[in-house]
Amino acid sequence: MSIVYKIALDDIFPHSNIPDDTYLREDMYQATYEVYGIDCGWYEIDGIGQFVTYLIKDYDWDAPVIRIAVKTLDDAKWSINICKDYLQNTLYP
């Protein structure tokens, strides 16, 4: 069985190269499946920019199931797919 996500926002996958600075923001990708949410955005932490992807269960942002920080757009796409693979393999092994 394959999971079907409800995608609320996707400003990640339509882009094939590194976006300019006007494109980068905290809310770039959001999808849900049952009690899980996947969220990816651009964050500046201590002056260093990075994409951060979260897999959240039951809206518990203080204890994410997965948190992945990466530098490139391609790696952000990879991190979203890691979260999807985790859910697929955990819920429907």
N, C-alpha and C positions, 0 to 999 in steps of 0.2 A: 504494500500500500504506500502510495506517495502522498506526502503532506501537501496540502494546498493552503498557501498563506494568503492572508488579507493584507495587501500592500497599501499602506496609507500614503507613503511618500517614497519616491525613488529618483533622487538626483545623483545617484552614483553610477548605475549601470549604463545609462545612455551615453556616458562619456568614455572615450577610448584613449585619451591622453591626459596629461597633467593639467588640471584646470587653473585658470588664473585666480588671483586673490579674491575677486568679487564673487566667485563661485563658492568659496570655502565658508562653511558655517556649521553651527552645532547640529541642526536638523537637516540631515541629508538622505537618510534612509530609515524607514520605519515599517515593520511588518509584524503581524501577530498570527498566532495559531493557538487556539484554545486559551490556556492560562499563560502562554509564553509570548514574549515580545523580543524582537531583534531591533536594535537601534544603532545607527552609525552616524558619526558626525566628525567635524574638524574642531579640535580644541588646541588652544595655546596654553601650555603648562610650563611655567618658569621660562617663558620666552621661546619655547620650542614647540613648533607646530606638529601636530600628528592627528591621524584619523584614529578614533577609538570606537570599537564595536562592542556592544553589550548584548548578552542573552540574559533576559530577565524573566523570572517566574513570579507570578502573582504580584506584579508591580513592586517587588522588593528591590529597589535600586541600591540599598545598602549592602545587599548580599547577592551580587550578580552570579549567575551560574557560570558564565564565561565573560572575561574582559580581555580584549586584544587591542594593543596599541601598535600602529604601523605608520610608516612614513609616506608610502606611495598610494596612488589611486588603485593600481592593480592589486596591491596588498590589502587594501580596504575591501575590494570585491572578494578576495580570497577569504578574508576574515568573516564576512557575511556568510559565505558558503560553508565555512567551518561550523558556524552556529547551526545552519540548516542541516548539515550532515550529522552533527551531534544529536539534534532532535530526531531526525529520521532514524538513526541507529539506536537511540535510547527508547523512543516510544514504539517503534516498529522494527525490532531486531530481526 
